Every structure is written in C-alpha cells, then in structure tokens.
Amino acid sequence: MEQPIRTRVRIVHLADHTGKLQVIFPYESMLDMAALSRLTKRRFDPVSNYNVEGDP
C-alpha cells in the first residue's frame, strides 16, 4: 500500500469590501498579493479574526 503524500500548507484569511477569501497554498511558498489582486481584480487586506460561522 502506498503512503499518502503529506503536504504542509499555509492558510491565510483575507477580506475586502465584497467579502472574504481563504487562501490555501504550500507552506514553502509565499503568497503574491499583487498577483492575487490582478487575477481577482480585488484589493484584499489580512483578517486577524476570521468568523467561520458566517457574517452576522
């Protein structure tokens, strides 16, 4: 039986005026915020306390 591949990841929570975004990427990598903004046409800020239950 093959062993499962284990990959460490980073999880970053971001938000803008439109809503929230959870970014999951390899632990050894850096998140390119400029590229993310270009691809999504949005400007995100980091969120320190992410409400996983939803917005009030």
C-alpha positions as YAML, in Angstrom:
chain: A
units: angstrom
residues:
- id: 1
  name: MET
  ca: [0.00, 0.00, 0.00]
- id: 2
  name: GLU
  ca: [1.32, 3.43, -0.94]
- id: 3
  name: GLN
  ca: [1.85, 6.02, 1.74]
- id: 4
  name: PRO
  ca: [-0.26, 9.17, 1.34]
- id: 5
  name: ILE
  ca: [1.62, 12.26, 0.25]
- id: 6
  name: ARG
  ca: [1.77, 14.78, 3.07]
- id: 7
  name: THR
  ca: [1.99, 18.44, 2.23]
- id: 8
  name: ARG
  ca: [2.18, 21.24, 4.76]
- id: 9
  name: VAL
  ca: [0.08, 24.24, 3.82]
- id: 10
  name: ARG
  ca: [-0.46, 27.79, 4.95]
- id: 11
  name: ILE
  ca: [-3.94, 29.23, 5.33]
- id: 12
  name: VAL
  ca: [-4.45, 32.98, 5.06]
- id: 13
  name: HIS
  ca: [-7.74, 34.79, 5.57]
- id: 14
  name: LEU
  ca: [-8.29, 37.94, 3.54]
- id: 15
  name: ALA
  ca: [-11.20, 40.34, 3.07]
- id: 16
  name: ASP
  ca: [-12.28, 43.34, 1.06]
- id: 17
  name: HIS
  ca: [-15.49, 45.34, 0.68]
- id: 18
  name: THR
  ca: [-17.00, 42.49, -1.38]
- id: 19
  name: GLY
  ca: [-16.35, 39.68, 1.07]
- id: 20
  name: LYS
  ca: [-13.89, 37.18, 2.48]
- id: 21
  name: LEU
  ca: [-11.38, 34.84, 0.89]
- id: 22
  name: GLN
  ca: [-9.49, 31.87, 2.32]
- id: 23
  name: VAL
  ca: [-6.22, 31.15, 0.53]
- id: 24
  name: ILE
  ca: [-4.53, 27.76, 0.91]
- id: 25
  name: PHE
  ca: [-1.04, 27.39, -0.54]
- id: 26
  name: PRO
  ca: [2.12, 25.29, 0.00]
- id: 27
  name: TYR
  ca: [3.95, 26.05, 3.25]
- id: 28
  name: GLU
  ca: [7.26, 26.61, 1.46]
- id: 29
  name: SER
  ca: [5.76, 29.25, -0.85]
- id: 30
  name: MET
  ca: [4.94, 32.92, -0.47]
- id: 31
  name: LEU
  ca: [1.58, 34.45, -1.33]
- id: 32
  name: ASP
  ca: [1.90, 37.01, -4.12]
- id: 33
  name: MET
  ca: [-0.71, 39.58, -3.08]
- id: 34
  name: ALA
  ca: [-0.11, 41.68, -6.21]
- id: 35
  name: ALA
  ca: [-0.80, 38.69, -8.46]
- id: 36
  name: LEU
  ca: [-3.88, 37.79, -6.42]
- id: 37
  name: SER
  ca: [-5.19, 41.34, -6.83]
- id: 38
  name: ARG
  ca: [-4.55, 41.29, -10.58]
- id: 39
  name: LEU
  ca: [-6.27, 37.92, -11.04]
- id: 40
  name: THR
  ca: [-9.32, 38.73, -8.93]
- id: 41
  name: LYS
  ca: [-9.49, 42.47, -9.65]
- id: 42
  name: ARG
  ca: [-9.94, 42.94, -5.91]
- id: 43
  name: ARG
  ca: [-7.78, 44.51, -3.19]
- id: 44
  name: PHE
  ca: [-7.55, 42.37, -0.06]
- id: 45
  name: ASP
  ca: [-6.41, 43.05, 3.49]
- id: 46
  name: PRO
  ca: [-5.42, 40.35, 6.01]
- id: 47
  name: VAL
  ca: [-8.04, 39.37, 8.58]
- id: 48
  name: SER
  ca: [-6.83, 38.60, 12.10]
- id: 49
  name: ASN
  ca: [-10.08, 37.10, 13.43]
- id: 50
  name: TYR
  ca: [-11.93, 35.14, 10.77]
- id: 51
  name: ASN
  ca: [-15.55, 34.29, 11.65]
- id: 52
  name: VAL
  ca: [-16.07, 30.79, 10.21]
- id: 53
  name: GLU
  ca: [-19.75, 30.71, 11.18]
- id: 54
  name: GLY
  ca: [-20.64, 33.48, 8.76]
- id: 55
  name: ASP
  ca: [-21.36, 37.15, 8.86]
- id: 56
  name: PRO
  ca: [-23.82, 38.47, 11.46]
...
